[in-house]
Amino acid sequence: MATASRTPHRRPSPSLRSSGDPPPRQTASTTAAEAGQQERRLIGLWADLLSALQQGSPGIATSAEEMAGDLPRELVAPVNRELRQRGCSFQVKPLRRDATPPPACSPSREAPAVDPRRCD
């Protein structure tokens, strides 16, 4: 009678997983920590850019004020805080929600959608 050799079951490494296996789970704290690091990096990059633009350079045709218009609203306060900590006098002025005018070439509310105004 032959005896079967028993080998311990080993878990495959991530590179050897089959495509049907679910990816390893990340904990909520790991994901939150990564998101926090990414946000801090983004804040730092915006602060770098805006403070460099405020200092000015003959080769740069845009101003810090113009570039600040592209800053996501949720980053205005943390970027301003970072700029203050760096001793930069520039501060992003948050836009009011009702301050954004509608596009100049939009259909009027009374006009049917099939007949938009032309922008000539």
N, CA, C and O atoms as a MOPAC input file, in Angstrom:
PM7 MOZYME 1SCF
protein

 N      0.83400 1    -1.15900 1     0.00000 1
 C      0.00000 1     0.00000 1     0.00000 1
 C      0.88600 1     1.23100 1     0.00000 1
 O      1.75500 1     1.39200 1     0.85700 1
 N      0.65500 1     2.08400 1    -0.96200 1
 C      1.47600 1     3.28500 1    -1.10000 1
 C      0.90700 1     4.39500 1    -0.24900 1
 O     -0.30900 1     4.56300 1    -0.15200 1
 N      1.78300 1     5.13800 1     0.35800 1
 C      1.32200 1     6.27000 1     1.16500 1
 C      1.48100 1     7.53100 1     0.34400 1
 O      2.50500 1     7.74800 1    -0.30400 1
 N      0.47000 1     8.34400 1     0.38100 1
 C      0.51700 1     9.61800 1    -0.34700 1
 C      1.30000 1    10.61800 1     0.47500 1
 O      1.09400 1    10.74400 1     1.68200 1
 N      2.18500 1    11.31600 1    -0.17600 1
 C      2.93600 1    12.33100 1     0.55500 1
 C      2.06900 1    13.57300 1     0.68200 1
 O      1.39000 1    13.98700 1    -0.25800 1
 N      2.11200 1    14.11900 1     1.80600 1
 C      1.31800 1    15.32400 1     2.07100 1
 C      2.22800 1    16.53300 1     1.97100 1
 O      3.27700 1    16.60400 1     2.61000 1
 N      1.80400 1    17.47000 1     1.16300 1
 C      2.54600 1    18.72800 1     1.07200 1
 C      1.65600 1    19.82100 1     1.63300 1
 O      0.44800 1    19.83100 1     1.39400 1
 N      2.24500 1    20.72800 1     2.37000 1
 C      1.42300 1    21.80800 1     2.93300 1
 C      0.88900 1    22.69900 1     1.81700 1
 O      1.57200 1    22.95000 1     0.82400 1
 N     -0.33100 1    23.16700 1     1.99500 1
 C     -0.94800 1    24.07400 1     1.02100 1
 C     -0.36100 1    25.45900 1     1.20800 1
 O     -0.39600 1    26.01500 1     2.30600 1
 N      0.18400 1    26.02200 1     0.12200 1
 C      0.74500 1    27.36300 1     0.20700 1
 C     -0.13500 1    28.31000 1    -0.57500 1
 O     -0.67700 1    27.96600 1    -1.62500 1
 N     -0.26200 1    29.48800 1    -0.05100 1
 C     -1.03900 1    30.53000 1    -0.71200 1
 C     -0.19900 1    31.11100 1    -1.85100 1
 O      0.97300 1    31.42400 1    -1.64400 1
 N     -0.77200 1    31.26000 1    -3.04600 1
 C      0.02100 1    31.79700 1    -4.15200 1
 C      0.37600 1    33.26000 1    -3.92100 1
 O     -0.38100 1    34.01300 1    -3.30900 1
 N      1.54500 1    33.64100 1    -4.42400 1
 C      1.94000 1    35.04900 1    -4.31300 1
 C      1.06400 1    35.86800 1    -5.23900 1
 O      0.46500 1    35.31400 1    -6.16100 1
 N      0.97000 1    37.18500 1    -5.01900 1
 C      0.10400 1    38.02100 1    -5.84700 1
 C      0.40600 1    37.91200 1    -7.34500 1
 O     -0.50400 1    38.01900 1    -8.16700 1
 N      1.66400 1    37.70400 1    -7.70200 1
 C      1.99300 1    37.60400 1    -9.11600 1
 C      1.54800 1    36.28500 1    -9.72000 1
 O      1.45100 1    36.16600 1   -10.94200 1
 N      1.27500 1    35.28900 1    -8.88100 1
 C      0.86400 1    33.98200 1    -9.37500 1
 C     -0.63400 1    33.75000 1    -9.25200 1
 O     -1.12300 1    32.67300 1    -9.59400 1
 N     -1.36100 1    34.73700 1    -8.77400 1
 C     -2.80700 1    34.56600 1    -8.62500 1
 C     -3.45500 1    34.41900 1    -9.97800 1
 O     -3.01100 1    34.99500 1   -10.97000 1
 N     -4.50700 1    33.64100 1    -9.99800 1
 C     -5.26000 1    33.56400 1   -11.24900 1
 C     -6.12000 1    34.81000 1   -11.37200 1
 O     -6.41700 1    35.47100 1   -10.37600 1
 N     -6.51200 1    35.12400 1   -12.58500 1
 C     -7.27100 1    36.35300 1   -12.80100 1
 C     -8.63300 1    36.31400 1   -12.12300 1
 O     -9.25200 1    37.35900 1   -11.92100 1
 N     -9.10200 1    35.13300 1   -11.77100 1
 C    -10.40000 1    35.03000 1   -11.11300 1
 C    -10.34800 1    35.29400 1    -9.62100 1
 O    -11.38600 1    35.48300 1    -8.98700 1
 N     -9.14400 1    35.31000 1    -9.05000 1
 C     -9.01400 1    35.55300 1    -7.61400 1
 C     -9.25600 1    37.02600 1    -7.31800 1
 O     -8.81000 1    37.88900 1    -8.07300 1
 N     -9.95500 1    37.32200 1    -6.23100 1
 C    -10.17200 1    38.73700 1    -5.87800 1
 C     -8.85800 1    39.36600 1    -5.42800 1
 O     -7.99100 1    38.67500 1    -4.89300 1
 N     -8.70700 1    40.67000 1    -5.64200 1
 C     -7.48500 1    41.35500 1    -5.19500 1
 C     -7.44700 1    41.39000 1    -3.67400 1
 O     -8.49000 1    41.29400 1    -3.02600 1
 N     -6.26200 1    41.52700 1    -3.10100 1
 C     -6.18000 1    41.61800 1    -1.64300 1
 C     -6.95300 1    42.82900 1    -1.14600 1
 O     -6.98000 1    43.87200 1    -1.79900 1
 N     -7.56900 1    42.68700 1    -0.00900 1
 C     -8.38100 1    43.78300 1     0.54000 1
 C     -7.51100 1    44.81500 1     1.21000 1
 O     -6.51100 1    44.50100 1     1.85700 1
 N     -7.92100 1    46.06200 1     1.03800 1
 C     -7.27300 1    47.14800 1     1.75000 1
 C     -8.21400 1    47.57000 1     2.86900 1
 O     -9.43400 1    47.57600 1     2.70600 1
 N     -7.64100 1    47.91200 1     3.97600 1
 C     -8.47100 1    48.36900 1     5.07400 1
 C     -8.86800 1    49.81500 1     4.84000 1
 O     -8.20800 1    50.53500 1     4.09100 1
 N     -9.93000 1    50.22900 1     5.47200 1
 C    -10.39100 1    51.61400 1     5.32600 1
 C     -9.32700 1    52.58800 1     5.80600 1
 O     -9.17700 1    53.66900 1     5.23600 1
 N     -8.58300 1    52.22100 1     6.85100 1
 C     -7.55400 1    53.12700 1     7.36400 1
 C     -6.40100 1    53.26800 1     6.37800 1
 O     -5.82000 1    54.34700 1     6.26100 1
 N     -6.05800 1    52.18500 1     5.66400 1
 C     -5.00400 1    52.27100 1     4.66000 1
 C     -5.44700 1    53.18100 1     3.52400 1
 O     -4.68700 1    54.04700 1     3.09000 1
 N     -6.65400 1    52.99500 1     3.04800 1
 C     -7.16400 1    53.81400 1     1.96300 1
 C     -7.25900 1    55.27300 1     2.38700 1
 O     -6.90000 1    56.16100 1     1.61400 1
 N     -7.73000 1    55.53400 1     3.58200 1
 C     -7.84200 1    56.90600 1     4.08600 1
 C     -6.46400 1    57.54000 1     4.22900 1
 O     -6.28900 1    58.72000 1     3.92400 1
 N     -5.49600 1    56.77600 1     4.68500 1
 C     -4.14200 1    57.30800 1     4.84300 1
 C     -3.55100 1    57.67000 1     3.48400 1
 O     -2.91100 1    58.71100 1     3.33300 1
 N     -3.77000 1    56.80500 1     2.49900 1
 C     -3.26000 1    57.08900 1     1.15700 1
 C     -3.93800 1    58.32800 1     0.57100 1
 O     -3.28400 1    59.15700 1    -0.06200 1
 N     -5.23800 1    58.44900 1     0.78400 1
 C     -5.97200 1    59.61700 1     0.28400 1
 C     -5.45800 1    60.88700 1     0.96000 1
 O     -5.31900 1    61.92500 1     0.31300 1
 N     -5.17900 1    60.80600 1     2.25300 1
 C     -4.64500 1    61.96300 1     2.97800 1
 C     -3.27800 1    62.37200 1     2.45400 1
 O     -2.99800 1    63.56300 1     2.31100 1
 N     -2.42100 1    61.39200 1     2.16500 1
 C     -1.10200 1    61.68600 1     1.61900 1
 C     -1.22200 1    62.31900 1     0.23600 1
 O     -0.50700 1    63.26700 1    -0.08900 1
 N     -2.13000 1    61.78700 1    -0.56600 1
 C     -2.31700 1    62.31600 1    -1.91100 1
 C     -2.83700 1    63.75400 1    -1.85600 1
 O     -2.40300 1    64.60100 1    -2.63800 1
 N     -3.76000 1    64.03000 1    -0.94100 1
 C     -4.28500 1    65.39200 1    -0.81700 1
 C     -3.20100 1    66.35400 1    -0.34700 1
 O     -3.10600 1    67.47000 1    -0.85700 1
 N     -2.38100 1    65.93800 1     0.61900 1
 C     -1.29100 1    66.80200 1     1.09200 1
 C     -0.29500 1    67.09600 1    -0.02400 1
 O      0.22000 1    68.20800 1    -0.12700 1
 N     -0.03000 1    66.10200 1    -0.84900 1
 C      0.88000 1    66.30000 1    -1.98200 1
 C      0.27100 1    67.28100 1    -2.97900 1
 O      0.96600 1    68.15900 1    -3.49100 1
 N     -1.01000 1    67.13600 1    -3.25100 1
 C     -1.69500 1    68.03100 1    -4.17800 1
 C     -1.70300 1    69.46300 1    -3.65200 1
 O     -1.48600 1    70.40600 1    -4.41300 1
 N     -1.95000 1    69.62700 1    -2.37000 1
 C     -1.93200 1    70.95400 1    -1.74500 1
 C     -0.53900 1    71.56900 1    -1.88500 1
 O     -0.40600 1    72.74400 1    -2.22700 1
 N      0.48600 1    70.77900 1    -1.62300 1
 C      1.85700 1    71.26800 1    -1.75400 1
 C      2.20300 1    71.68200 1    -3.17700 1
 O      2.87300 1    72.69200 1    -3.39400 1
 N      1.73900 1    70.88800 1    -4.15100 1
 C      2.00900 1    71.23000 1    -5.54900 1
 C      1.31600 1    72.52200 1    -5.96100 1
 O      1.90700 1    73.36300 1    -6.63900 1
 N      0.05500 1    72.67600 1    -5.54500 1
 C     -0.66500 1    73.92600 1    -5.85700 1
 C      0.02600 1    75.11400 1    -5.19400 1
 O      0.17200 1    76.17200 1    -5.80700 1
 N      0.45100 1    74.94100 1    -3.94500 1
 C      1.13600 1    76.03200 1    -3.24200 1
 C      2.44800 1    76.37700 1    -3.94000 1
 O      2.78500 1    77.55300 1    -4.08100 1
 N      3.19600 1    75.35100 1    -4.38000 1
 C      4.43900 1    75.59300 1    -5.13300 1
 C      4.15100 1    76.41600 1    -6.38500 1
 O      4.81800 1    77.41500 1    -6.65500 1
 N      3.15200 1    75.98100 1    -7.14200 1
 C      2.82400 1    76.63400 1    -8.40600 1
 C      2.37900 1    78.07600 1    -8.19000 1
 O      2.87400 1    78.98400 1    -8.85800 1
 N      1.45400 1    78.29300 1    -7.26700 1
 C      0.91400 1    79.63700 1    -7.06000 1
 C      1.96500 1    80.59400 1    -6.50400 1
 O      2.01100 1    81.76200 1    -6.89300 1
 N      2.80500 1    80.10600 1    -5.60100 1
 C      3.83600 1    81.00400 1    -5.06200 1
 C      4.88200 1    81.32200 1    -6.12800 1
 O      5.39500 1    82.44000 1    -6.16400 1
 N      5.20800 1    80.36600 1    -6.99400 1
 C      6.14800 1    80.64100 1    -8.08400 1
 C      5.54200 1    81.62800 1    -9.08200 1
 O      6.23400 1    82.52600 1    -9.56200 1
 N      4.27400 1    81.47100 1    -9.39300 1
 C      3.61400 1    82.39400 1   -10.31900 1
 C      3.52500 1    83.79600 1    -9.72800 1
 O      3.64000 1    84.78600 1   -10.45000 1
 N      3.31900 1    83.88000 1    -8.41800 1
 C      3.22600 1    85.19300 1    -7.79300 1
 C      4.56100 1    85.91800 1    -7.86800 1
 O      4.59900 1    87.13800 1    -8.03200 1
 N      5.64800 1    85.17700 1    -7.75000 1
 C      6.97700 1    85.79700 1    -7.84400 1
 C      7.24000 1    86.31000 1    -9.24900 1
 O      7.98200 1    87.27100 1    -9.44800 1
 N      6.61700 1    85.65000 1   -10.22300 1
 C      6.72400 1    86.11400 1   -11.60900 1
 C      7.98700 1    85.66300 1   -12.29800 1
 O      9.00300 1    85.37000 1   -11.66700 1
 N      7.89500 1    85.61700 1   -13.60300 1
 C      9.02100 1    85.25800 1   -14.45600 1
 C      8.70200 1    85.74900 1   -15.85500 1
 O      7.56100 1    85.62900 1   -16.30100 1
 N      9.67600 1    86.29700 1   -16.55300 1
 C      9.39800 1    86.80200 1   -17.89200 1
 C      8.93800 1    85.71000 1   -18.86300 1
 O      8.27500 1    86.01600 1   -19.85500 1
 N      9.27000 1    84.46400 1   -18.60100 1
 C      8.89600 1    83.38100 1   -19.49800 1
 C      7.52300 1    82.79900 1   -19.23700 1
 O      7.08200 1    81.91900 1   -19.97600 1
 N      6.83100 1    83.26700 1   -18.19900 1
 C      5.51400 1    82.73300 1   -17.85100 1
 C      4.46300 1    83.79800 1   -18.13800 1
 O      4.54100 1    84.92200 1   -17.64100 1
 N      3.48200 1    83.42200 1   -18.94800 1
 C      2.48500 1    84.39700 1   -19.39100 1
 C      1.20400 1    84.37500 1   -18.56300 1
 O      0.30100 1    85.16600 1   -18.83400 1
 N      1.09300 1    83.51400 1   -17.58200 1
 C     -0.11900 1    83.45600 1   -16.76800 1
 C      0.17600 1    83.96700 1   -15.36400 1
 O      1.31800 1    83.92800 1   -14.90600 1
 N     -0.84000 1    84.43600 1   -14.70100 1
 C     -0.65600 1    84.97100 1   -13.35200 1
 C     -1.16200 1    83.96900 1   -12.31500 1
 O     -1.88300 1    83.02400 1   -12.63600 1
 N     -0.77000 1    84.20100 1   -11.08100 1
 C     -1.25400 1    83.34700 1    -9.99200 1
 C     -2.76900 1    83.44800 1    -9.88200 1
 O     -3.43700 1    82.45400 1    -9.59800 1
 N     -3.31800 1    84.64400 1   -10.10400 1
 C     -4.76800 1    84.83300 1   -10.02700 1
 C     -5.49000 1    84.00200 1   -11.09000 1
 O     -6.51400 1    83.37600 1   -10.81500 1
 N     -4.93600 1    84.00700 1   -12.31700 1
 C     -5.55400 1    83.21900 1   -13.38900 1
 C     -5.48700 1    81.72400 1   -13.08200 1
 O     -6.47200 1    81.00700 1   -13.25800 1
 N     -4.34900 1    81.26300 1   -12.63500 1
 C     -4.18000 1    79.84200 1   -12.33800 1
 C     -5.02400 1    79.42100 1   -11.14100 1
 O     -5.50900 1    78.29100 1   -11.09500 1
 N     -5.20300 1    80.30700 1   -10.18100 1
 C     -6.00000 1    79.98300 1    -8.99600 1
 C     -7.44800 1    79.67200 1    -9.36800 1
 O     -8.14200 1    78.97500 1    -8.62800 1
 N     -7.90500 1    80.18400 1   -10.50900 1
 C     -9.25700 1    79.88500 1   -10.95800 1
 C     -9.46300 1    78.41400 1   -11.27200 1
 O    -10.60100 1    77.94600 1   -11.30900 1
 N     -8.38000 1    77.67400 1   -11.49700 1
 C     -8.47000 1    76.24000 1   -11.78000 1
 C     -8.37500 1    75.38100 1   -10.52500 1
 O     -8.54600 1    74.16400 1   -10.59000 1
 N     -8.10600 1    76.00300 1    -9.39600 1
 C     -7.97300 1    75.25800 1    -8.14500 1
 C     -9.33100 1    74.71300 1    -7.71600 1
 O    -10.29400 1    75.47500 1    -7.63300 1
 N     -9.43100 1    73.40500 1    -7.44100 1
 C    -10.71000 1    72.85800 1    -6.96500 1
 C    -11.16000 1    73.56300 1    -5.68900 1
 O    -10.35000 1    73.84800 1    -4.80600 1
 N    -12.44200 1    73.83600 1    -5.60300 1
 C    -13.01200 1    74.59400 1    -4.48400 1
 C    -12.64400 1    74.00000 1    -3.12900 1
 O    -12.37400 1    74.73700 1    -2.18100 1
 N    -12.63100 1    72.66400 1    -3.03100 1
 C    -12.36000 1    72.03900 1    -1.73000 1
 C    -10.90700 1    72.18700 1    -1.29000 1
 O    -10.58000 1    71.90200 1    -0.13800 1
 N    -10.03200 1    72.63000 1    -2.19300 1
 C     -8.62300 1    72.81400 1    -1.83400 1
 C     -8.26000 1    74.26400 1    -1.53100 1
 O     -7.12800 1    74.54200 1    -1.13500 1
 N     -9.19900 1    75.19000 1    -1.70900 1
 C     -8.89300 1    76.61100 1    -1.50900 1
 C     -8.37900 1    76.87000 1    -0.09100 1
 O     -7.30800 1    77.45300 1     0.07600 1
 N     -9.11500 1    76.45400 1     0.91200 1
 C     -8.70900 1    76.72900 1     2.30400 1
 C     -7.37700 1    76.06400 1     2.65100 1
 O     -6.50600 1    76.73700 1     3.20000 1
 N     -7.17400 1    74.76400 1     2.35600 1
 C     -5.87700 1    74.18200 1     2.70900 1
 C     -4.70900 1    74.77400 1     1.91700 1
 O     -3.61000 1    74.89800 1     2.45900 1
 N     -4.91700 1    75.14000 1     0.66200 1
 C     -3.82800 1    75.75500 1    -0.11900 1
 C     -3.51300 1    77.13500 1     0.44700 1
 O     -2.34200 1    77.49100 1     0.57400 1
 N     -4.53600 1    77.92000 1     0.79000 1
 C     -4.29000 1    79.23000 1     1.41000 1
 C     -3.51700 1    79.07900 1     2.71600 1
 O     -2.61200 1    79.86300 1     2.99900 1
 N     -3.87100 1    78.07300 1     3.51100 1
 C     -3.17700 1    77.82200 1     4.77500 1
 C     -1.69800 1    77.49200 1     4.49700 1
 O     -0.80400 1    77.99900 1     5.17300 1
 N     -1.45800 1    76.63700 1     3.49400 1
 C     -0.08100 1    76.27100 1     3.13300 1
 C      0.70300 1    77.48400 1     2.64100 1
 O      1.87200 1    77.65100 1     2.98800 1
 N      0.06400 1    78.32800 1     1.83400 1
 C      0.72900 1    79.54300 1     1.34700 1
 C      1.10700 1    80.45700 1     2.51200 1
 O      2.20700 1    81.00900 1     2.53400 1
 N      0.19600 1    80.62100 1     3.48500 1
 C      0.50100 1    81.45600 1     4.66400 1
 C      1.67200 1    80.87600 1     5.44500 1
 O      2.55500 1    81.61100 1     5.88600 1
 N      1.67800 1    79.53100 1     5.62000 1
 C      2.77000 1    78.89800 1     6.37400 1
 C      4.11500 1    79.09600 1     5.68600 1
 O      5.15500 1    79.14600 1     6.34400 1
 N      4.09200 1    79.20800 1     4.37100 1
 C      5.32300 1    79.43000 1     3.61900 1
 C      5.72400 1    80.89800 1     3.57300 1
 O      6.79800 1    81.23300 1     3.07400 1
 N      4.87800 1    81.76600 1     4.08300 1
 C      5.17900 1    83.19000 1     4.06500 1
 C      4.84000 1    83.86200 1     2.75000 1
 O      5.32100 1    84.95900 1     2.46700 1
 N      4.02700 1    83.22000 1     1.95500 1
 C      3.62200 1    83.77400 1     0.66400 1
 C      2.40600 1    84.67300 1     0.88900 1
 O      1.46000 1    84.28900 1     1.57700 1
 N      2.43900 1    85.85200 1     0.31500 1
 C      1.33400 1    86.79500 1     0.52300 1
 C      0.12600 1    86.50100 1    -0.35700 1
 O     -0.95500 1    87.03200 1    -0.10200 1
 N      0.28000 1    85.67000 1    -1.38700 1
 C     -0.84200 1    85.37600 1    -2.27900 1
 C     -1.85600 1    84.48200 1    -1.57100 1
 O     -1.48500 1    83.53100 1    -0.88300 1
 N     -3.13500 1    84.79700 1    -1.74700 1
 C     -4.22800 1    83.98900 1    -1.22500 1
 C     -5.26800 1    83.81600 1    -2.31800 1
 O     -5.60500 1    84.77000 1    -3.02000 1
 N     -5.77600 1    82.60000 1    -2.46100 1
 C     -6.81300 1    82.31400 1    -3.45400 1
 C     -8.12200 1    82.86900 1    -2.93900 1
 O     -8.49800 1    82.64300 1    -1.78900 1
 N     -8.81100 1    83.59200 1    -3.79200 1
 C    -10.12600 1    84.12200 1    -3.42700 1
 C    -11.17800 1    83.12100 1    -3.87700 1
 O    -11.32400 1    82.88000 1    -5.07500 1
 N    -11.91600 1    82.53300 1    -2.93500 1
 C    -12.91400 1    81.55200 1    -3.33100 1
 C    -14.03400 1    82.19600 1    -4.14200 1
 O    -14.49000 1    83.29700 1    -3.83200 1
 N    -14.46600 1    81.49500 1    -5.17700 1
 C    -15.56500 1    81.98500 1    -6.00400 1
 C    -16.89100 1    81.68100 1    -5.31700 1
 O    -17.05900 1    80.63600 1    -4.68900 1
 N    -17.81700 1    82.60700 1    -5.44800 1
 C    -19.16800 1    82.34300 1    -4.95200 1
 C    -19.86400 1    81.47300 1    -5.97800 1
 O    -19.59600 1    81.56900 1    -7.17600 1
 N    -20.75600 1    80.62900 1    -5.50400 1
 C    -21.45500 1    79.72900 1    -6.41300 1
 C    -22.31300 1    80.48400 1    -7.40500 1
 O    -22.39800 1    80.08600 1    -8.56700 1
 N    -22.94800 1    81.55600 1    -6.98200 1
 C    -23.84400 1    82.28900 1    -7.87300 1
 C    -23.09200 1    83.30100 1    -8.74200 1
 O    -23.70800 1    84.00200 1    -9.54400 1
 N    -21.76900 1    83.38300 1    -8.59100 1
 C    -21.00000 1    84.36300 1    -9.33800 1
 C    -20.63800 1    83.87400 1   -10.74200 1
 O    -20.17700 1    84.66400 1   -11.56600 1
 N    -20.83700 1    82.60800 1   -11.02100 1
 C    -20.47000 1    82.07600 1   -12.33000 1
 C    -21.58900 1    82.33900 1   -13.32200 1
 O    -22.69000 1    81.81200 1   -13.16000 1
 N    -21.32900 1    83.14900 1   -14.35300 1
 C    -22.37600 1    83.41800 1   -15.34300 1
 C    -22.55300 1    82.21200 1   -16.25500 1
 O    -21.63400 1    81.40400 1   -16.39300 1
 N    -23.72400 1    82.07700 1   -16.88300 1
 C    -23.91400 1    80.98200 1   -17.83000 1
 C    -23.05100 1    81.21300 1   -19.06000 1
 O    -22.64000 1    82.34400 1   -19.32000 1
 N    -22.77000 1    80.16800 1   -19.81600 1
 C    -21.95300 1    80.35400 1   -21.01900 1
 C    -22.61600 1    81.32300 1   -21.98100 1
 O    -23.84300 1    81.37400 1   -22.06300 1
 N    -21.81500 1    82.09500 1   -22.71100 1
 C    -22.35200 1    83.10000 1   -23.62700 1
 C    -23.10000 1    82.48300 1   -24.79600 1
 O    -23.98700 1    83.12500 1   -25.36000 1
 N    -22.77500 1    81.28900 1   -25.16700 1
 C    -23.37500 1    80.65400 1   -26.34200 1
 C    -24.29200 1    79.51500 1   -25.92300 1
 O    -24.13900 1    78.38900 1   -26.39800 1
 N    -25.21400 1    79.78700 1   -25.06500 1
 C    -26.12800 1    78.73700 1   -24.63600 1
 C    -27.51800 1    79.04300 1   -25.17000 1
 O    -27.85000 1    80.20400 1   -25.41200 1
 N    -28.32800 1    78.01500 1   -25.35600 1
 C    -29.69300 1    78.29400 1   -25.80800 1
 C    -30.46100 1    79.04000 1   -24.72300 1
 O    -30.23900 1    78.82900 1   -23.53000 1
 N    -31.34500 1    79.89500 1   -25.14300 1
 C    -32.14700 1    80.60300 1   -24.14800 1
 C    -33.14800 1    79.62800 1   -23.54900 1
 O    -33.45800 1    78.59800 1   -24.14700 1
 N    -33.64200 1    79.95400 1   -22.38800 1
 C    -34.57900 1    79.05200 1   -21.72700 1
 C    -35.89100 1    78.95600 1   -22.49500 1
 O    -36.56500 1    77.92700 1   -22.45400 1
 N    -36.24900 1    80.01900 1   -23.19000 1
 C    -37.50400 1    80.02600 1   -23.93400 1
 C    -37.38200 1    79.32200 1   -25.28600 1
 O    -38.37300 1    78.80700 1   -25.80500 1
 N    -36.17700 1    79.29500 1   -25.86200 1
 C    -35.98100 1    78.72100 1   -27.19500 1
 C    -35.98000 1    77.19800 1   -27.10800 1
 O    -35.51700 1    76.63500 1   -26.11600 1
 N    -36.48900 1    76.53600 1   -28.12600 1
 C    -36.42300 1    75.06900 1   -28.13700 1
 C    -34.98200 1    74.60900 1   -28.21700 1
 O    -34.13100 1    75.32100 1   -28.75000 1
 N    -34.69900 1    73.42300 1   -27.69300 1
 C    -33.33700 1    72.89100 1   -27.63800 1
 C    -32.76100 1    72.67100 1   -29.03200 1
 O    -31.54100 1    72.64800 1   -29.19400 1
 N    -33.60500 1    72.51200 1   -30.02800 1
 C    -33.09600 1    72.25800 1   -31.36400 1
 C    -32.63900 1    73.54100 1   -32.05200 1
 O    -32.05900 1    73.47600 1   -33.13600 1
 N    -32.88300 1    74.70000 1   -31.45200 1
 C    -32.55100 1    75.97400 1   -32.07100 1
 C    -31.66200 1    76.81400 1   -31.15000 1
 O    -32.08200 1    77.87200 1   -30.68000 1
 N    -30.41500 1    76.34000 1   -30.88800 1
 C    -29.55300 1    77.13900 1   -30.00900 1
 C    -29.08700 1    78.40200 1   -30.70600 1
 O    -28.99500 1    78.46300 1   -31.93200 1
 N    -28.79400 1    79.41500 1   -29.89000 1
 C    -28.26400 1    80.66300 1   -30.45600 1
 C    -26.88200 1    80.40800 1   -31.00300 1
 O    -26.11700 1    79.62900 1   -30.43400 1
 N    -26.56300 1    81.04400 1   -32.08200 1
 C    -25.26400 1    80.88800 1   -32.71100 1
 C    -24.28700 1    81.89600 1   -32.11500 1
 O    -24.65700 1    83.01100 1   -31.74600 1
 N    -23.07200 1    81.48300 1   -32.03600 1
 C    -21.99500 1    82.36700 1   -31.57200 1
 C    -21.18400 1    82.79600 1   -32.77500 1
 O    -20.34300 1    82.04300 1   -33.26700 1
 N    -21.43400 1    83.99300 1   -33.24500 1
 C    -20.71600 1    84.48700 1   -34.42000 1
 C    -19.71400 1    85.53400 1   -34.02700 1
 O    -19.01200 1    86.06900 1   -34.88500 1

